[in-house]
Structures are given as C-alpha cells and as structure tokens.
Amino acid sequence: MQISKLEVKNISYYARGSEETPCYNATVYINGKKAIEVSNEGHGGSDRQDTYPELHDFHPTKHILTLANEWCIKNYGTKTHKYISGGEEKSFDIEMDLEHVCQDALYDWLDRKVLKKDLNAKFLCQEDKELFAYKKPKHADEDEFKAVLRNRHPKAKCLNFMAFEDALKLFKEFA
C-alpha cells in the first residue's frame, strides 16, 4: 500500500510548556486513517512520533514512519530558511520530513487562530509592508469604516473584507 494523502489534525498547543521548542500534540492521518501521534514536550529536541498498531503492517517491508518521512520529502521537498548573522543575510535548506511538516502545520494552525481572533476584535489592515489595526466598536458599521479607511489610508487593504485564505497570506507575510 502507498501513501496518497497525509494530513495533520487534532492539534493542541501549550504555550506555557513551550521553552526551546513548541509544546504540542497532533495526529497524523495517512489515507484518511489515524496513523501517528506526534508530540513535543517543549524542552528542546525532536518530536516524539508514535504509530498506531493498526498501521504497523501498512507496507510489507518499510515501517510507516519511514514511509511518511519519504512521502513528505518527496511531496514537500526542501524549504529555505533565511537569517541574519554578523549583519549578513545567510540561509540554509531543510528537507521537509514528517517532523518539519508537522511543525509547519502547527505554525499555520497558530497563525489561523490568531488571525481569527484579531479579525473579530479589530479591523486589521495592511499598507506599505506593515500591518496596523483599528479596534472594532461593539456595533461596528463596516461601510463607515471603509470610508474612514479610504480617507486616512487610500492604499491600505483591510484583511476583514478579504477571503480568509487571502487575509492569512498577507498576515503571514507582514506580521
């Protein structure tokens, strides 16, 4: 049997437990079935990856974790991370194995959670590579806010009035 779909679901994040790495748990589904429990205690180090016994015989010669890692690397490739060191921009590439795919899913989940909360409490806008916000009054009139925004910030885009995925893309880019 082969992997045709891998999803990370049931994410739980524990901010208080996160020190050097994020403290979280998640479930990896392979081809729609629970396959792997992933967790990290937040004290540094790699994720723990525990497989469900029902999938131990998923493949005749390879363990499900090996297959999942190979599938992730094949389907997600490498990701370049940039950083500044000594005033100079540097970068390195990481193969997107199961651990990195799970952590990307965690960070995406956290970004979505923050954005949803912010969009409910504020008018969140983007202009000139910056995000800014106006607190939403209790009974906010969106048309009135649009007029104020056009007057004060004619080039601004308001994330509240975009499709969520488009707003998320801007949020991740400028937050």
N, CA, C and O of each residue as an XYZ file, in Angstrom:
700
protein
N       0.842     -1.184      0.000
C       0.000      0.000      0.000
C       0.888      1.249      0.000
O       1.978      1.244      0.572
N       0.413      2.314     -0.644
C       1.171      3.559     -0.728
C       0.420      4.697     -0.046
O      -0.794      4.636      0.147
N       1.164      5.727      0.308
C       0.553      6.917      0.877
C       0.086      7.807     -0.271
O       0.859      8.150     -1.165
N      -1.190      8.173     -0.228
C      -1.704      9.103     -1.231
C      -2.089     10.440     -0.591
O      -2.214     11.450     -1.284
N      -2.277     10.445      0.734
C      -2.677     11.671      1.424
C      -2.168     11.628      2.858
O      -2.295     10.612      3.541
N      -1.592     12.735      3.308
C      -1.112     12.848      4.684
C      -1.642     14.167      5.232
O      -1.435     15.223      4.634
N      -2.325     14.103      6.370
C      -2.902     15.299      6.986
C      -2.517     15.352      8.465
O      -2.413     14.322      9.130
N      -2.309     16.573      8.967
C      -2.038     16.785     10.385
C      -3.293     17.425     10.981
O      -3.722     18.500     10.562
N      -3.871     16.732     11.974
C      -5.126     17.197     12.584
C      -5.024     17.133     14.102
O      -4.006     16.726     14.661
N      -6.101     17.543     14.748
C      -6.228     17.456     16.214
C      -5.055     18.120     16.926
O      -4.513     17.570     17.885
N      -4.669     19.286     16.461
C      -3.526     19.987     17.046
C      -3.931     20.616     18.374
O      -4.976     21.257     18.483
N      -3.084     20.418     19.378
C      -3.215     21.083     20.680
C      -1.873     21.715     20.988
O      -0.833     21.066     20.879
N      -1.896     22.985     21.374
C      -0.665     23.729     21.655
C      -0.698     24.200     23.098
O      -1.740     24.626     23.597
N       0.438     24.124     23.763
C       0.537     24.506     25.169
C       1.624     25.565     25.306
O       2.803     25.238     25.444
N       1.229     26.825     25.267
C       2.183     27.940     25.309
C       3.030     27.898     26.579
O       4.233     28.157     26.531
N       2.415     27.577     27.703
C       3.156     27.558     28.975
C       4.265     26.513     28.993
O       5.275     26.688     29.675
N       4.082     25.450     28.260
C       5.083     24.387     28.236
C       6.156     24.594     27.190
O       7.137     23.851     27.149
N       5.983     25.600     26.339
C       6.927     25.825     25.244
C       8.113     26.636     25.735
O       7.970     27.784     26.154
N       9.284     26.019     25.678
C      10.513     26.702     26.072
C      11.407     26.843     24.844
O      11.426     27.896     24.207
N      12.143     25.795     24.512
C      13.040     25.836     23.361
C      12.365     25.394     22.071
O      12.767     25.808     20.984
N      11.357     24.567     22.185
C      10.576     24.100     21.036
C       9.105     24.239     21.404
O       8.780     24.350     22.586
N       8.216     24.235     20.429
C       6.798     24.325     20.777
C       6.310     23.046     21.466
O       6.641     21.936     21.048
N       5.530     23.220     22.512
C       4.934     22.094     23.230
C       3.568     21.839     22.599
O       2.671     22.677     22.689
N       3.414     20.691     21.968
C       2.162     20.411     21.258
C       1.960     18.920     21.058
O       2.875     18.119     21.252
N       0.738     18.560     20.665
C       0.406     17.206     20.206
C      -0.421     17.361     18.932
O      -1.083     18.378     18.725
N      -0.371     16.362     18.105
C      -1.175     16.320     16.884
C      -1.312     14.874     16.437
O      -0.569     13.993     16.870
N      -2.269     14.657     15.570
C      -2.469     13.337     14.985
C      -2.228     13.426     13.487
O      -2.771     14.305     12.818
N      -1.417     12.520     12.961
C      -1.171     12.444     11.528
C      -2.082     11.357     10.968
O      -2.075     10.216     11.429
N      -2.860     11.736      9.969
C      -3.731     10.793      9.267
C      -3.085     10.465      7.931
O      -2.648     11.357      7.204
N      -3.031      9.190      7.619
C      -2.499      8.736      6.332
C      -3.634      8.025      5.601
O      -4.236      7.078      6.106
N      -3.899      8.513      4.402
C      -5.001      7.982      3.588
C      -6.314      7.953      4.376
O      -7.113      7.027      4.238
N      -6.523      8.983      5.205
C      -7.763      9.115      5.956
C      -7.834      8.338      7.252
O      -8.863      8.378      7.926
N      -6.767      7.624      7.629
C      -6.774      6.824      8.856
C      -5.742      7.362      9.847
O      -4.659      7.802      9.462
N      -6.110      7.318     11.156
C      -5.156      7.706     12.191
C      -3.926      6.828     12.066
O      -4.021      5.600     12.052
N      -2.755      7.479     11.973
C      -1.543      6.698     11.773
C      -0.471      6.978     12.816
O       0.181      6.055     13.303
N      -0.287      8.256     13.161
C       0.847      8.631     14.010
C       0.417      9.719     14.990
O      -0.236     10.689     14.605
N       0.783      9.553     16.243
C       0.628     10.615     17.244
C       1.970     11.325     17.337
O       3.006     10.696     17.550
N       1.938     12.635     17.177
C       3.154     13.446     17.219
C       3.052     14.352     18.443
O       1.988     14.902     18.726
N       4.158     14.506     19.166
C       4.156     15.401     20.320
C       5.558     15.923     20.576
O       6.553     15.331     20.157
N       5.608     17.043     21.272
C       6.879     17.613     21.696
C       6.630     18.253     23.052
O       5.665     18.997     23.223
N       7.494     17.967     24.012
C       7.313     18.477     25.367
C       7.762     19.921     25.531
O       7.543     20.516     26.586
N       8.390     20.499     24.502
C       8.743     21.904     24.539
C      10.076     22.235     25.195
O      10.399     23.409     25.373
N      10.853     21.220     25.557
C      12.125     21.453     26.246
C      13.320     21.351     25.308
O      14.455     21.245     25.772
N      13.094     21.380     24.015
C      14.171     21.194     23.047
C      14.159     19.752     22.568
O      13.653     18.863     23.253
N      14.701     19.537     21.427
C      14.753     18.178     20.898
C      13.663     17.903     19.888
O      12.793     18.734     19.629
N      13.739     16.727     19.333
C      12.838     16.327     18.257
C      11.463     15.957     18.770
O      11.255     15.740     19.964
N      10.525     15.891     17.831
C       9.173     15.430     18.147
C       9.196     13.934     18.453
O      10.029     13.191     17.935
N       8.278     13.517     19.291
C       8.050     12.091     19.516
C       7.005     11.673     18.482
O       6.006     12.367     18.287
N       7.233     10.560     17.835
C       6.310     10.065     16.803
C       5.959      8.620     17.133
O       6.782      7.716     16.984
N       4.724      8.419     17.583
C       4.254      7.087     17.964
C       3.200      6.630     16.969
O       2.243      7.349     16.682
N       3.389      5.426     16.450
C       2.452      4.915     15.441
C       1.316      4.138     16.096
O       1.465      3.579     17.182
N       0.189      4.119     15.415
C      -0.942      3.307     15.850
C      -0.690      1.869     15.391
O      -0.282      1.650     14.251
N      -0.926      0.894     16.263
C      -0.640     -0.514     15.930
C      -1.356     -1.009     14.671
O      -0.839     -1.873     13.963
N      -2.543     -0.461     14.390
C      -3.307     -0.924     13.221
C      -2.543     -0.703     11.918
O      -2.806     -1.387     10.929
N      -1.609      0.235     11.903
C      -0.894      0.539     10.666
C       0.538     -0.009     10.637
O       1.323      0.361      9.763
N       0.873     -0.867     11.562
C       2.218     -1.456     11.552
C       2.448     -2.310     10.308
O       3.585     -2.454      9.858
N       1.395     -2.868      9.756
C       1.511     -3.705      8.555
C       1.098     -2.959      7.289
O       0.679     -3.576      6.309
N       1.214     -1.638      7.310
C       0.809     -0.805      6.177
C       1.573     -1.178      4.908
O       1.025     -1.177      3.806
N       2.842     -1.494      5.095
C       3.703     -1.847      3.958
C       4.472     -3.110      4.343
O       4.845     -3.266      5.506
N       4.718     -4.011      3.399
C       5.364     -5.286      3.751
C       6.808     -5.160      4.238
O       7.253     -5.987      5.034
N       7.560     -4.140      3.778
C       8.977     -4.089      4.153
C       9.410     -2.802      4.855
O      10.499     -2.764      5.428
N       8.603     -1.763      4.831
C       9.002     -0.490      5.437
C       8.048     -0.089      6.558
O       6.839     -0.308      6.477
N       8.616      0.497      7.595
C       7.826      0.989      8.719
C       7.059      2.235      8.275
O       7.522      2.972      7.405
N       5.908      2.467      8.861
C       5.048      3.593      8.479
C       5.761      4.943      8.655
O       5.535      5.859      7.865
N       6.620      5.079      9.680
C       7.354      6.339      9.867
C       8.339      6.582      8.730
O       8.496      7.714      8.273
N       8.995      5.533      8.278
C       9.911      5.654      7.141
C       9.148      6.086      5.902
O       9.579      6.984      5.179
N       8.016      5.448      5.661
C       7.189      5.797      4.505
C       6.686      7.243      4.595
O       6.690      7.963      3.597
N       6.252      7.668      5.794
C       5.742      9.031      5.982
C       6.848     10.056      5.732
O       6.619     11.071      5.073
N       8.041      9.794      6.255
C       9.166     10.712      6.027
C       9.520     10.794      4.540
O       9.731     11.884      4.009
N       9.585      9.656      3.883
C       9.889      9.639      2.444
C       8.819     10.384      1.650
O       9.140     11.134      0.727
N       7.545     10.181      2.006
C       6.445     10.837      1.304
C       6.526     12.351      1.485
O       6.350     13.103      0.526
N       6.792     12.798      2.712
C       6.891     14.238      2.990
C       8.028     14.872      2.197
O       7.848     15.927      1.589
N       9.193     14.237      2.201
C      10.343     14.778      1.472
C      10.047     14.831     -0.027
O      10.386     15.806     -0.699
N       9.418     13.786     -0.540
C       9.089     13.748     -1.970
C       8.060     14.820     -2.336
O       8.182     15.464     -3.377
N       7.046     15.015     -1.485
C       5.944     15.924     -1.816
C       6.170     17.367     -1.379
O       5.607     18.280     -1.984
N       6.972     17.596     -0.352
C       7.218     18.959      0.128
C       8.619     19.459     -0.213
O       8.871     20.663     -0.157
N       9.525     18.567     -0.562
C      10.872     18.969     -0.980
C      11.677     19.598      0.137
O      11.678     19.118      1.271
N      12.367     20.686     -0.202
C      13.172     21.399      0.790
C      12.596     22.791      0.988
O      11.896     23.318      0.124
N      12.900     23.374      2.130
C      12.450     24.716      2.465
C      13.688     25.525      2.856
O      14.518     25.062      3.639
N      13.804     26.716      2.314
C      14.936     27.575      2.620
C      14.575     28.517      3.761
O      13.547     29.192      3.724
N      15.429     28.553      4.770
C      15.268     29.466      5.897
C      16.360     30.519      5.815
O      17.536     30.196      5.646
N      15.963     31.783      5.937
C      16.920     32.896      5.892
C      17.062     33.494      7.278
O      16.119     33.508      8.069
N      18.267     33.991      7.556
C      18.525     34.635      8.832
C      19.681     35.617      8.660
O      20.397     35.577      7.659
N      19.856     36.497      9.643
C      20.943     37.487      9.622
C      21.968     37.069     10.668
O      21.620     36.784     11.814
N      23.227     37.035     10.266
C      24.330     36.721     11.178
C      25.482     37.662     10.876
O      25.973     37.719      9.749
N      25.906     38.398     11.888
C      27.003     39.341     11.690
C      26.668     40.401     10.652
O      27.546     40.860      9.921
N      25.394     40.790     10.586
C      24.958     41.794      9.627
C      24.808     41.279      8.207
O      24.505     42.046      7.293
N      25.020     39.989      8.019
C      24.963     39.400      6.684
C      23.805     38.405      6.602
O      23.592     37.609      7.517
N      23.050     38.460      5.478
C      21.960     37.505      5.303
C      22.525     36.160      4.877
O      23.325     36.066      3.946
N      22.090     35.123      5.579
C      22.508     33.755      5.268
C      21.267     32.885      5.153
O      20.167     33.301      5.515
N      21.455     31.682      4.650
C      20.319     30.773      4.530
C      20.787     29.329      4.617
O      21.968     29.020      4.455
N      19.830     28.464      4.874
C      20.085     27.028      4.849
C      18.816     26.324      4.406
O      17.716     26.851      4.567
N      18.971     25.136      3.848
C      17.842     24.345      3.369
C      17.550     23.197      4.328
O      18.460     22.605      4.908
N      16.278     22.900      4.481
C      15.841     21.791      5.324
C      14.961     20.877      4.487
O      14.047     21.343      3.806
N      15.233     19.575      4.536
C      14.325     18.614      3.911
C      13.053     18.569      4.741
O      13.106     18.439      5.964
N      11.927     18.676      4.083
C      10.639     18.710      4.775
C      10.181     17.292      5.124
O       9.298     16.731      4.476
N      10.798     16.732      6.155
C      10.400     15.411      6.631
C       9.132     15.545      7.486
O       8.582     16.639      7.616
N       8.681     14.457      8.052
C       7.442     14.455      8.818
C       7.476     15.463      9.956
O       6.493     16.172     10.173
N       8.575     15.545     10.683
C       8.663     16.481     11.808
C       8.480     17.920     11.343
O       7.743     18.683     11.968
N       9.136     18.295     10.264
C       9.030     19.665      9.771
C       7.639     19.954      9.201
O       7.127     21.063      9.354
N       7.038     18.980      8.557
C       5.674     19.150      8.038
C       4.707     19.349      9.209
O       3.821     20.200      9.137
N       4.869     18.579     10.279
C       4.004     18.716     11.452
C       4.195     20.078     12.117
O       3.221     20.710     12.526
N       5.436     20.530     12.226
C       5.663     21.832     12.849
C       5.142     22.965     11.968
O       4.634     23.956     12.492
N       5.255     22.845     10.646
C       4.651     23.845      9.760
C       3.133     23.864      9.928
O       2.522     24.932      9.922
N       2.523     22.686     10.078
C       1.077     22.603     10.297
C       0.707     23.276     11.619
O      -0.313     23.959     11.705
N       1.532     23.084     12.643
C       1.299     23.733     13.934
C       1.343     25.249     13.783
O       0.438     25.943     14.246
N       2.385     25.771     13.140
C       2.515     27.223     12.992
C       1.384     27.797     12.130
O       0.908     28.901     12.393
N       0.957     27.068     11.120
C      -0.176     27.503     10.309
C      -1.442     27.541     11.166
O      -2.221     28.490     11.080
N      -1.647     26.527     11.981
C      -2.801     26.451     12.872
C      -2.792     27.628     13.850
O      -3.827     28.252     14.082
N      -1.610     27.934     14.427
C      -1.496     29.062     15.359
C      -1.788     30.385     14.653
O      -2.505     31.227     15.194
N      -1.238     30.578     13.447
C      -1.492     31.813     12.689
C      -2.980     31.975     12.405
O      -3.520     33.074     12.535
N      -3.642     30.898     12.020
C      -5.079     30.958     11.733
C      -5.866     31.340     12.989
O      -6.806     32.134     12.929
N      -5.476     30.775     14.103
C      -6.157     31.050     15.370
C      -6.008     32.522     15.758
O      -6.988     33.164     16.138
N      -4.801     33.053     15.667
C      -4.539     34.459     15.998
C      -5.291     35.377     15.043
O      -5.907     36.353     15.469
N      -5.238     35.062     13.746
C      -5.907     35.913     12.766
C      -7.414     35.937     12.995
O      -8.021     37.007     12.939
N      -8.028     34.792     13.251
C      -9.475     34.758     13.502
C      -9.834     35.626     14.703
O     -10.810     36.377     14.670
N      -9.037     35.515     15.759
C      -9.285     36.308     16.970
C      -9.134     37.798     16.665
O      -9.971     38.603     17.072
N      -8.079     38.163     15.956
C      -7.841     39.571     15.620
C      -8.933     40.129     14.722
O      -9.367     41.265     14.916
N      -9.383     39.357     13.748
C     -10.421     39.843     12.835
C     -11.752     40.056     13.551
O     -12.555     40.890     13.133
N     -11.988     39.313     14.619
C     -13.216     39.513     15.399
C     -13.146     40.760     16.272
O     -14.173     41.385     16.536
N     -11.956     41.126     16.719
C     -11.805     42.241     17.654
C     -11.374     43.547     16.989
O     -11.569     44.620     17.559
N     -10.793     43.470     15.793
C     -10.197     44.651     15.169
C     -10.483     44.674     13.680
O     -10.861     43.668     13.079
N     -10.291     45.853     13.101
C     -10.173     45.967     11.658
C      -8.667     45.896     11.403
O      -7.934     46.812     11.776
N      -8.213     44.847     10.787
C      -6.795     44.601     10.560
C      -6.463     44.992      9.121
O      -7.075     44.493      8.176
N      -5.487     45.890      8.963
C      -5.185     46.438      7.642
C      -3.701     46.315      7.334
O      -2.867     46.194      8.232
N      -3.395     46.350      6.045
C      -2.008     46.255      5.576
C      -1.755     47.383      4.590
O      -2.546     47.635      3.680
N      -0.621     48.059      4.799
C      -0.197     49.118      3.899
C       1.316     49.258      4.009
O       1.871     49.241      5.108
N       1.974     49.397      2.868
C       3.431     49.609      2.839
C       4.200     48.625      3.712
O       4.996     49.037      4.556
N       3.973     47.351      3.520
C       4.685     46.280      4.217
C       4.482     46.286      5.734
O       5.310     45.749      6.469
N       3.402     46.882      6.203
C       3.106     46.900      7.632
C       1.646     46.557      7.871
O       0.773     46.864      7.060
N       1.406     45.913      9.004
C       0.043     45.674      9.452
C      -0.288     46.686     10.529
O       0.559     47.011     11.361
N      -1.509     47.187     10.519
C      -1.983     48.049     11.594
C      -3.432     47.702     11.860
O      -4.085     47.049     11.045
N      -3.934     48.141     13.006
C      -5.285     47.739     13.396
C      -6.053     48.899     13.997
O      -5.487     49.788     14.633
N      -7.350     48.864     13.781
C      -8.291     49.749     14.444
C      -9.185     48.861     15.292
O      -9.725     47.864     14.813
N      -9.335     49.235     16.560
C     -10.224     48.465     17.430
C     -11.650     48.580     16.903
O     -12.105     49.664     16.535
N     -12.347     47.446     16.871
C     -13.730     47.434     16.400
C     -14.654     47.896     17.518
O     -14.615     47.354     18.623
N     -15.481     48.891     17.236
C     -16.509     49.218     18.232
C     -17.493     48.057     18.344
O     -17.568     47.213     17.451
N     -18.242     48.018     19.437
C     -19.152     46.902     19.667
C     -20.105     46.667     18.501
O     -20.299     45.526     18.080
N     -20.694     47.722     17.983
C     -21.621     47.606     16.854
C     -20.991     48.303     15.655
O     -21.485     49.325     15.179
N     -19.896     47.733     15.180
C     -19.130     48.354     14.099
C     -19.925     48.389     12.801
O     -20.554     47.404     12.414
N     -19.886     49.527     12.144
C     -20.507     49.688     10.828
C     -19.385     49.557      9.804
O     -18.526     50.432      9.698
N     -19.398     48.473      9.061
C     -18.304     48.196      8.123
C     -18.218     49.233      7.012
O     -17.118     49.610      6.609
N     -19.347     49.696      6.513
C     -19.331     50.703      5.445
C     -18.719     52.007      5.945
O     -17.973     52.670      5.225
N     -19.041     52.364      7.176
C     -18.477     53.577      7.780
C     -16.960     53.430      7.922
O     -16.209     54.365      7.644
N     -16.518     52.247      8.356
C     -15.086     52.024      8.497
C     -14.388     52.074      7.141
O     -13.293     52.627      7.031
N     -14.996     51.514      6.124
C     -14.401     51.552      4.781
C     -14.176     52.982      4.330
O     -13.145     53.286      3.730
N     -15.133     53.871      4.611
C     -14.999     55.291      4.247
C     -13.845     55.936      5.016
O     -13.052     56.683      4.441
N     -13.753     55.650      6.304
C     -12.651     56.197      7.125
C     -11.311     55.691      6.601
O     -10.354     56.457      6.481
N     -11.249     54.412      6.294
C     -10.008     53.816      5.796
C      -9.596     54.448      4.460
O      -8.423     54.763      4.259
N     -10.550     54.633      3.554
C     -10.240     55.262      2.255
C      -9.686     56.672      2.443
O      -8.776     57.083      1.722
N     -10.230     57.413      3.409
C      -9.750     58.783      3.662
C      -8.368     58.803      4.291
O      -7.501     59.564      3.860
N      -8.155     57.979      5.298
C      -6.888     58.006      6.047
C      -5.776     57.194      5.390
O      -4.606     57.568      5.459
N      -6.137     56.102      4.764
C      -5.151     55.179      4.181
C      -5.656     54.690      2.823
O      -6.103     53.549      2.711
N      -5.591     55.534      1.793
C      -6.169     55.145      0.491
C      -5.531     53.907     -0.147
O      -6.164     53.250     -0.973
N      -4.290     53.581      0.224
C      -3.614     52.419     -0.366
C      -3.763     51.152      0.474
O      -3.325     50.079      0.062
N      -4.375     51.273      1.642
C      -4.463     50.145      2.576
C      -5.459     49.091      2.109
O      -6.451     49.380      1.439
N      -5.148     47.850      2.495
C      -6.053     46.722      2.269
C      -6.534     46.266      3.645
O      -5.732     46.093      4.563
N      -7.832     46.074      3.784
C      -8.383     45.606      5.057
C      -8.600     44.097      4.979
O      -9.372     43.612      4.152
N      -7.918     43.372      5.839
C      -7.991     41.910      5.835
C      -9.390     41.407      6.169
O      -9.774     40.313      5.756
N     -10.155     42.207      6.919
C     -11.509     41.805      7.307
C     -12.432     41.623      6.109
O     -13.411     40.879      6.180
N     -12.121     42.303      5.010
C     -13.009     42.284      3.848
C     -12.480     41.387      2.733
O     -12.931     41.477      1.591
N     -11.533     40.530      3.064
C     -10.951     39.597      2.087
C     -11.411     38.179      2.406
O     -11.898     37.897      3.501
N     -11.247     37.304      1.432
C     -11.414     35.876      1.708
C     -10.371     35.495      2.761
O      -9.255     36.016      2.740
N     -10.718     34.603      3.668
C      -9.825     34.285      4.790
C      -8.441     33.835      4.323
O      -7.440     34.266      4.897
N      -8.355     32.991      3.310
C      -7.049     32.491      2.842
C      -6.178     33.628      2.306
O      -4.962     33.612      2.497
N      -6.785     34.617      1.636
C      -6.035     35.781      1.152
C      -5.554     36.630      2.325
O      -4.417     37.103      2.331
N      -6.420     36.819      3.314
C      -6.049     37.574      4.508
C      -4.917     36.866      5.257
O      -3.989     37.514      5.741
N      -4.994     35.554      5.348
C      -3.963     34.770      6.030
C      -2.607     34.931      5.338
O      -1.578     35.062      6.000
N      -2.616     34.921      4.034
C      -1.371     35.083      3.273
C      -0.715     36.438      3.586
O       0.493     36.501      3.813
N      -1.498     37.507      3.597
C      -0.958     38.825      3.956
C      -0.501     38.869      5.400
O       0.547     39.434      5.711
N      -1.293     38.268      6.285
C      -0.971     38.234      7.705
C       0.384     37.561      7.935
O       1.216     38.070      8.685
N       0.597     36.424      7.291
C       1.862     35.704      7.447
C       3.030     36.486      6.851
O       4.145     36.440      7.372
N       2.774     37.192      5.777
C       3.837     37.940      5.109
C       4.278     39.154      5.909
O       5.466     39.476      5.931
N       3.341     39.837      6.570
C       3.665     41.107      7.211
C       3.607     41.092      8.724
O       4.000     42.078      9.348
N       3.138     40.032      9.338
C       3.056     40.010     10.818
C       4.408     39.730     11.429
O       4.533     39.674     12.652
